[in-house]
Amino acid sequence: MSVSALRTRPAWVSLEKHYQTMKGLHLRQLFAEDPKRGESLAIEALGLYLDYSKNRITAETLRLLRQLAEESGLRQHIDAMFGGEKINVTEKRSVLHVALRAPRGATILHDGENVVPQVHSVLDKMADFARRLRSGEWTGHTGRRIRNVVNIGIGGSDLGPVMAYEALRHYSERDVVFRFVSNVDGTDFTEAVRDLDPTETLFIISSKTFTTLETMTNAHSARDWLLASLDGEEKAVAKHFVAVSTNAEEVAKFGIDTENMFGFWDWVGGRYSMDSAIGLSTMLAIGPENFRAMLDGFHEMDEHFRTAPFERNLPVILGLLGIWYADFFGAQTVAVLPYDQYLKRFPAYLQQLTMESNGKHVTLDGNQVDYDTGPIYWGEPGTNGQHSFYQLIHQGTRLIPCDFIAFARSLNPLGPHHDMLLANVFAQTEALAFGKEAEEVRAEGTPDRLLPHRLFEGDRPSNTILLERLTPAALGKLVALYEHSVFTQGTIWQIDSFDQWGVELGKVLAQRIIPQLEDIAEPKLEHDSSTNTLIRRYRKLRGPA
């Protein structure tokens, strides 16, 4: 395989040489040589403070990484995205999630048409519906107030709404229960509605095409569940279901009034859609004003990414550090560790955002890459993770860069809790960076036979992201920060961060297998020997269909 264009860029070649020097430098040495490193390698913008001093970098590393971004045309690619160019090349689509949070009166063009008025038309329609439901004006078929909202979707139609609801629960309407169903496993739906009154329940069916297998299977089960309690009155569906979709024909066929259909556009990818109509459940929970505050936070980060110089650009710096560890240090994963219980679903949300975007093996022109692309993202809230997987980060054999996310003020002040929480953030990043040397361990009276077990090598990199408090605007800034970090990396790796062909093959094969499981007669199977045997074994264990 010939060497890719990326690996022949002057900055990449220089970074490979520079890495040979850097891999032997410990963070202890870097901090000793520059007592003000913790101040100089930090940025504050938009109320977000990023300390990236505990990374295995020097000023030269950063200079070369910025040079790589410039040689890769990052500035031009940013302008192309904001300009509505069809940068999703495999699907010939624009990538305009930034238009979802553009202020009223802004201009963002798609095929020569300003899409911002369309966006605000949908937002206004969502806000009107939210007002009616939250006030009790919208009632169910029997006239009873809606007290339960169940969002049915999958992928970006679920992960974003779930994450946002959990993250902003402090601001949510507490006399309405919110549930989320995504898995086609019947347990997910059954448990979600087990204690709900159908006459007080509204379902949001989120599917752009209104044909998504998992979503529509759950939607039809929800429809059956509702009608079973209302003597099969079909007209009740219109009072208990709304749709987030673009397929008016299928929505109407289901029984939903198309006046209660909230649309979005093919220039919005699923994993970038939580601030579109897909976020209807979020708006119902936190109200239109808080939802718009979240959009404002998104927009502030969009403008920062679009205009800030690379050396002061938060998403660019995060993205470039990711390149440094993935492609030069060989790091396979990134741990995202939010020290706020409300952000418990944030790592799961980032898994789709990062791994579906940059889990690609060919370049934009279809050539096989000869470098690593998207790493694996994972994590849990602190301090829970400290009592499970931090052991591996501290003393394991794998290098795992970490992003610590924290807030200076708690939304739920309770005695000493928040000081203890933040003390753990600062202690963990310090321990990861500097570890504990043999002399320190001996000074504690540790016998020599235990010395190797109690040594901490340190030199484990981390970023610390600190904000004042978790507000709707702060959440918007955080999500956009990672969105644009992903974009930065995808641009440098020369891949399409906005398609997801990898999810298609399994879907196609599942559609072939479903009738083979449902057939009463023994089906003719023409899969591989393993799949054939598994299908037969399942049919036998399950018994008659």
C-alpha positions as a printed Julia matrix, in Angstrom:
545×3 Matrix{Float64}:
   0.0     0.0    0.0
   1.38    3.39  -0.94
   1.9     6.06   1.73
  -1.14    8.29   2.15
  -1.14   12.01   1.44
  -1.59   12.72   5.15
   1.56   10.9    6.16
   3.6    12.79   3.57
   2.56   16.2    4.84
   5.61   18.1    6.18
   3.97   18.61   9.58
   3.15   14.89   9.91
   6.71   13.92   9.04
   8.0    16.45  11.58
   5.59   15.17  14.21
   6.87   11.62  13.74
  10.4    12.85  14.44
   9.21   15.04  17.3
   7.42   12.08  18.89
  10.75   10.24  19.19
  11.87   13.05  21.5
   8.59   13.45  23.35
   7.96    9.79  24.17
  10.86    9.85  26.65
   9.89   13.1   28.38
   7.86   12.72  31.57
   5.25   15.24  32.64
   7.25   15.68  35.86
  10.15   17.0   33.79
   7.94   19.23  31.65
   6.41   20.88  34.73
   9.81   21.18  36.44
  11.23   22.96  33.41
   8.31   25.39  33.21
   6.88   26.35  36.61
   4.09   28.36  34.91
   3.07   25.58  32.54
  -0.28   25.15  34.29
  -1.15   28.76  33.51
   0.23   29.03  30.0
  -1.31   25.83  28.64
  -4.87   26.79  29.47
  -7.6    28.7   27.66
 -10.74   30.41  28.87
 -13.51   31.2   26.4
 -17.3    31.38  26.57
 -17.21   30.66  30.3
 -15.37   27.38  29.7
 -11.87   26.87  31.12
  -9.69   24.22  29.48
  -6.52   23.16  31.27
  -4.49   21.08  28.82
  -1.15   21.46  30.6
  -1.16   17.84  31.79
  -0.61   16.57  28.24
   2.64   15.18  26.88
   3.26   18.18  24.71
   5.52   21.2   24.36
   5.12   24.47  22.5
   6.77   22.73  19.53
   4.17   19.93  19.63
   1.39   22.45  19.49
   3.07   24.4   16.69
   3.43   21.27  14.57
  -0.14   20.15  15.27
  -1.46   23.56  14.21
   0.71   23.36  11.11
  -0.83   19.96  10.36
  -4.3    21.51  10.67
  -3.35   24.26   8.25
  -1.77   21.85   5.76
  -4.95   19.76   5.95
  -7.09   22.76   5.02
  -9.0    22.88   8.31
  -9.88   26.57   7.96
 -11.21   26.0    4.44
 -13.2    22.96   5.57
 -14.76   24.95   8.43
 -15.8    27.65   5.96
 -17.17   24.98   3.61
 -19.34   23.47   6.36
 -20.74   26.81   7.49
 -21.2    27.78   3.85
 -23.49   24.82   3.16
 -21.17   22.98   0.79
 -21.89   19.27   0.38
 -19.0    18.05   2.53
 -20.79   14.73   3.22
 -19.43   13.49  -0.08
 -20.72    9.91  -0.07
 -24.32   11.07   0.33
 -23.85   14.41  -1.48
 -25.31   16.33   1.43
 -24.56   19.54   3.25
 -23.74   19.35   6.95
 -25.62   22.17   8.6
 -26.39   21.26  12.19
 -24.95   24.72  12.94
 -28.1    26.16  11.3
 -30.24   24.47  13.97
 -28.97   26.94  16.54
 -28.41   30.02  14.4
 -30.25   33.06  15.78
 -33.38   34.36  14.13
 -32.35   36.7   11.33
 -29.08   34.88  10.52
 -28.36   33.62   7.03
 -27.07   30.11   6.33
 -27.53   28.93   2.78
 -28.38   25.47   1.47
 -28.59   25.24  -2.31
 -28.94   29.01  -2.39
 -31.83   29.17   0.11
 -31.57   30.54   3.63
 -32.61   27.68   5.93
 -32.68   29.67   9.18
 -36.32   30.78   8.75
 -37.32   27.12   8.28
 -35.48   26.19  11.46
 -37.22   28.87  13.5
 -40.6    27.97  12.04
 -40.18   24.44  13.45
 -38.85   25.8   16.77
 -41.86   28.08  17.07
 -44.2    25.17  16.35
 -42.41   23.07  18.99
 -42.62   25.92  21.5
 -46.37   26.32  20.91
 -46.94   22.6   21.42
 -44.74   22.6   24.54
 -46.71   25.51  25.98
 -50.03   23.73  25.39
 -48.86   20.44  26.87
 -47.08   21.96  29.88
 -50.07   24.19  30.71
 -52.55   21.32  30.5
 -54.33   22.8   27.48
 -53.39   19.7   25.44
 -55.25   16.71  26.85
 -55.55   13.06  25.99
 -58.53   11.41  24.28
 -60.55   11.22  27.49
 -59.84   14.84  28.44
 -57.29   13.98  31.08
 -54.06   15.96  31.32
 -50.88   14.44  29.89
 -48.62   13.43  32.76
 -46.31   10.98  30.96
 -44.19   11.53  27.84
 -42.47    8.57  26.17
 -39.93    9.27  23.43
 -39.54    6.37  20.99
 -36.49    6.51  18.74
 -33.06    4.96  18.32
 -29.53    6.17  17.72
 -29.46    9.94  17.42
 -33.22   10.01  17.97
 -32.7     8.54  21.43
 -29.18    9.17  22.71
 -29.4    12.95  22.4
 -32.84   13.29  24.02
 -31.95   10.87  26.84
 -28.65   12.62  27.53
 -30.21   16.1   27.44
 -33.09   15.09  29.71
 -30.74   13.6   32.3
 -28.28   16.5   32.01
 -30.97   19.15  32.42
 -33.28   17.32  34.81
 -32.73   20.08  37.36
 -34.67   22.39  35.03
 -37.37   19.89  34.06
 -41.12   19.85  34.65
 -41.39   17.58  37.68
 -45.1    16.78  37.45
 -44.56   15.08  34.08
 -42.8    11.69  33.84
 -40.38   11.28  30.93
 -39.36    7.87  29.62
 -37.29    6.79  26.61
 -37.62    3.63  24.55
 -35.07    2.62  21.93
 -34.24   -1.07  22.1
 -36.32   -3.46  20.0
 -36.06   -5.85  22.96
 -39.64   -5.9   24.22
 -38.4    -5.45  27.77
 -37.48   -1.83  27.03
 -41.03   -0.87  26.07
 -42.71   -3.05  28.69
 -40.74   -1.6   31.58
 -41.11    1.96  30.29
 -44.91    1.87  30.36
 -45.53   -0.65  33.16
 -46.67    1.96  35.69
 -48.17    4.53  33.29
 -51.81    5.35  32.69
 -52.46    5.24  28.9
 -55.07    8.01  29.15
 -52.37   10.36  30.5
 -49.53    9.3   28.19
 -48.14   10.98  25.07
 -45.76    9.18  22.72
 -43.23   11.02  20.55
 -42.27    8.83  17.58
 -38.92   10.04  16.26
 -37.99    8.65  12.86
 -37.1    10.75   9.85
 -38.45    8.18   7.39
 -41.05    6.71   9.77
 -39.79    3.3    8.64
 -36.91    2.65  11.08
 -37.36   -1.01  12.09
 -36.76   -0.73  15.82
 -38.6     2.56  16.23
 -41.68    1.55  14.27
 -41.86   -1.84  15.98
 -41.95   -0.06  19.33
 -44.36    2.57  17.95
 -46.86   -0.08  16.9
 -46.57   -1.76  20.29
 -47.29    1.62  21.9
 -50.3     2.07  19.63
 -51.63   -1.38  20.58
 -51.02   -0.66  24.28
 -52.97    2.59  24.08
 -55.9     1.2   22.07
 -56.22   -1.81  24.35
 -57.18    0.54  27.17
 -59.52    2.64  25.04
 -61.65   -0.09  23.46
 -59.79    0.21  20.19
 -60.88    3.8   19.44
 -58.59    4.63  16.53
 -59.21    8.36  16.74
 -57.54    8.35  20.17
 -54.14    7.9   18.47
 -54.14   11.52  17.31
 -54.35   12.76  20.91
 -51.65   10.49  22.29
 -49.05   10.43  19.5
 -46.97   13.08  17.76
 -44.26   12.51  15.2
 -40.79   13.88  14.52
 -40.5    12.9   10.89
 -40.5    14.06   7.27
 -42.77   11.29   5.92
 -46.26   12.8    6.14
 -47.86    9.87   4.31
 -46.64    7.23   6.78
 -47.33    9.49   9.75
 -50.95    9.94   8.64
 -51.31    6.22   7.94
 -50.26    5.53  11.53
 -53.09    7.77  12.76
 -51.1    10.84  13.76
 -52.46   14.23  12.72
 -49.8    15.7   10.41
 -50.42   19.05  12.14
 -48.59   17.4   15.03
 -45.63   16.34  12.88
 -42.38   18.19  13.49
 -39.93   18.08  10.6
 -36.21   18.3   10.05
 -33.9    18.05   7.08
 -31.46   15.74   5.32
 -28.64   18.16   6.08
 -28.97   17.14   9.76
 -27.28   13.86  10.67
 -28.94   11.81  13.39
 -26.08   12.16  15.87
 -26.12   15.94  15.34
 -29.88   16.34  15.74
 -30.57   16.77  19.47
 -31.16   20.5   18.95
 -33.63   19.93  16.1
 -37.21   18.67  16.41
 -35.6    15.46  17.72
 -35.23   17.49  20.92
 -39.0    17.89  21.32
 -38.95   15.78  24.48
 -36.19   18.03  25.83
 -38.27   21.14  25.16
 -41.33   19.56  26.8
 -39.22   18.77  29.86
 -37.31   22.04  30.34
 -39.54   24.52  28.5
 -38.97   26.62  25.37
 -36.91   29.33  27.12
 -34.39   26.86  28.53
 -34.28   25.03  25.19
 -33.45   28.27  23.4
 -30.78   29.0   26.01
 -29.24   25.63  25.15
 -29.3    26.58  21.46
 -27.59   29.86  22.32
 -24.81   27.9   24.0
 -24.4    25.75  20.9
 -24.26   28.86  18.72
 -21.64   30.57  20.88
 -19.35   27.56  20.49
 -20.1    27.42  16.74
 -18.97   31.01  16.33
 -15.9    30.44  18.49
 -14.94   27.44  16.34
 -15.59   29.39  13.15
 -13.63   32.51  14.05
 -11.05   31.86  16.8
  -7.41   31.38  15.78
  -6.3    27.79  16.12
  -4.0    28.52  19.06
  -7.03   29.8   21.04
  -9.69   27.53  19.54
 -11.12   25.09  22.08
 -12.46   22.41  19.69
  -9.35   22.59  17.51
  -7.02   22.1   20.47
  -9.05   19.14  21.76
  -9.15   17.61  18.29
  -5.44   18.04  17.67
  -4.55   16.48  21.02
  -6.7    13.51  20.03
  -4.71   13.17  16.79
  -1.45   13.34  18.75
  -2.37   10.46  21.03
  -4.21    8.27  18.52
  -1.69    8.46  15.7
   1.65    8.98  17.39
   1.32    7.42  20.85
  -1.01    4.66  19.61
  -3.73    5.36  22.18
  -6.8     3.31  21.31
  -9.33    4.88  23.67
 -10.33    8.16  25.3
 -12.04    8.27  28.7
 -14.62   11.03  29.26
 -15.17   11.5   32.97
 -17.87   14.01  33.96
 -17.86   14.86  37.65
 -21.56   15.64  37.71
 -24.23   13.01  38.17
 -26.53   14.83  35.75
 -24.03   14.03  32.97
 -24.21   10.29  33.55
 -25.32    9.68  29.93
 -22.86   12.13  28.38
 -20.15    9.51  27.65
 -22.73    7.26  25.95
 -23.89   10.2   23.85
 -20.29   10.96  22.86
 -19.77    7.35  21.82
 -22.15    7.78  18.91
 -20.98   11.3   18.11
 -17.32   10.32  17.92
 -17.3     6.67  16.88
 -20.06    6.78  14.27
 -18.48    9.92  12.84
 -14.82    8.94  12.7
 -14.94    5.14  12.71
 -13.89    5.06   9.06
 -11.27    3.04   7.16
 -11.12    4.91   3.83
 -10.43    8.5    2.87
 -12.85   10.83   1.11
 -11.57    9.6   -2.25
 -12.01    5.94  -1.27
  -8.4     4.99  -0.51
  -7.54    2.77   2.43
  -6.09    4.74   5.34
  -2.65    3.75   6.66
  -3.08    5.46  10.03
  -5.47    5.12  12.94
  -8.75    7.02  12.83
 -11.45    7.31  15.52
 -10.51    5.98  18.96
 -12.99    4.31  21.3
 -14.75    6.74  23.66
 -16.05    5.55  27.0
 -16.52    6.71  30.57
 -18.71    7.05  33.65
 -19.39    9.87  36.1
 -16.93   10.53  38.88
 -16.47    9.54  41.59
 -18.1     6.2   40.69
 -15.45    5.33  38.11
 -12.67    5.79  40.64
 -13.88    2.65  42.38
 -13.96    0.55  39.22
 -11.85    1.25  36.12
  -9.45    4.0   37.26
  -7.08    1.28  38.42
  -6.38    0.41  34.79
  -5.88    4.06  33.83
  -3.4     4.59  36.66
  -1.4     1.36  36.63
  -2.45   -0.59  33.54
  -0.37   -1.12  30.43
  -2.49    1.03  28.11
  -2.21    4.76  27.6
  -5.69    6.27  28.05
  -6.01   10.04  27.62
  -8.79   11.42  29.82
 -11.15   14.38  29.68
 -12.34   15.47  33.12
 -15.45   17.69  33.11
 -16.47   19.59  36.23
 -18.52   22.54  37.46
 -17.51   25.06  40.12
 -21.02   25.36  41.55
 -23.39   22.51  42.31
 -27.04   22.66  41.3
 -27.78   20.77  44.51
 -25.53   22.15  47.28
 -25.33   19.68  50.13
 -22.84   20.22  52.94
 -19.27   19.32  51.94
 -20.26   17.16  48.94
 -19.22   19.48  46.14
 -15.82   20.37  47.59
 -15.15   16.65  48.01
 -16.25   16.02  44.42
 -13.98   18.7   42.96
 -11.09   17.67  45.22
 -11.28   14.27  43.53
 -11.15   15.86  40.06
  -7.99   17.78  40.85
  -6.44   14.87  42.75
  -7.03   12.4   39.92
  -5.47   14.6   37.24
  -2.5    15.27  39.53
  -2.04   11.58  40.31
  -2.31   10.59  36.66
   0.25   13.16  35.6
   2.87   12.81  38.3
   2.3     9.42  39.91
   4.38    8.32  42.87
   8.08    7.47  42.68
   9.99    4.81  44.61
  11.46    7.27  47.11
   8.01    8.5   48.08
   6.71    4.96  48.51
   9.71    3.94  50.66
   9.28    7.07  52.79
   5.8     5.8   53.67
   7.37    2.67  55.21
   6.41    0.34  52.4
   8.44   -2.92  52.48
  10.56   -3.6   49.4
   8.49   -6.6   48.37
   5.43   -4.32  47.95
   7.32   -1.47  46.33
   6.53   -2.41  42.69
   2.83   -2.72  43.48
   2.6     0.75  45.0
   4.54    2.63  42.37
   2.61    4.96  40.1
   4.38    5.69  36.85
   2.31    8.79  36.14
   2.79   10.47  32.76
  -0.88    9.74  31.98
  -2.36   12.69  30.02
  -5.58   14.49  30.8
  -7.6    17.6   30.01
  -9.69   19.37  32.61
 -12.78   21.25  31.43
 -14.2    23.51  34.12
 -17.4    25.58  33.9
 -19.28   27.59  36.51
 -22.43   25.45  36.59
 -24.41   23.03  34.45
 -26.96   25.25  32.7
 -28.78   24.63  29.4
 -26.33   27.0   27.71
 -23.37   25.18  29.25
 -24.65   21.86  27.92
 -24.96   23.36  24.44
 -21.37   24.59  24.61
 -20.08   21.2   25.77
 -21.85   19.25  23.03
 -20.73   21.68  20.31
 -17.19   21.54  21.69
 -17.05   17.81  21.01
 -18.94   18.07  17.7
 -16.32   20.43  16.32
 -13.45   18.45  17.85
 -14.74   15.46  15.86
 -14.89   17.64  12.74
 -11.3    18.77  13.29
 -10.06   15.2   13.51
 -12.1    13.99  10.54
 -10.74   16.8    8.4
  -7.14   15.91   9.22
  -7.77   12.19   8.73
  -9.39   13.02   5.35
 -12.49   10.96   6.11
 -16.24   11.59   5.84
 -17.36   12.23   9.42
 -20.99   12.53   8.39
 -21.98    9.21   6.82
 -22.45    5.86   8.62
 -22.47    3.08   6.08
 -21.1     0.7    8.67
 -24.5     0.39  10.34
 -26.25   -0.7    7.15
 -25.0    -4.24   6.52
 -26.31   -5.65   9.79
 -29.71   -4.04   9.14
 -29.96   -5.62   5.69
 -29.01   -9.07   6.97
 -31.47   -8.78   9.86
 -34.29   -8.13   7.39
 -33.38  -11.4    5.65
 -33.27  -13.34   8.9
 -36.5   -12.06  10.49
 -38.85  -14.07   8.21
 -36.65  -17.13   8.69
 -37.28  -16.88  12.43
 -40.99  -16.21  12.0
 -41.73  -18.96   9.42
 -43.92  -21.77  10.75
 -42.29  -24.23   8.34
 -38.6   -24.98   8.57
 -36.95  -22.29   6.42
 -34.33  -22.9    3.79
 -31.15  -21.39   5.19
 -28.28  -20.25   3.02
 -26.08  -18.4    5.48
 -22.72  -19.61   6.75
 -22.68  -22.73   8.92
 -22.48  -20.76  12.16
 -25.44  -18.49  11.38
 -27.53  -21.4   10.06
 -26.87  -23.4   13.22
 -27.69  -20.46  15.48
 -31.0   -19.85  13.7
 -31.96  -23.52  14.04
 -30.92  -23.6   17.68
 -32.95  -20.47  18.44
 -36.06  -21.87  16.74
 -35.72  -25.09  18.72
 -35.23  -23.34  22.08
 -38.03  -20.85  21.41
 -40.55  -23.46  20.39
 -43.44  -22.89  17.94
 -43.72  -19.31  16.7
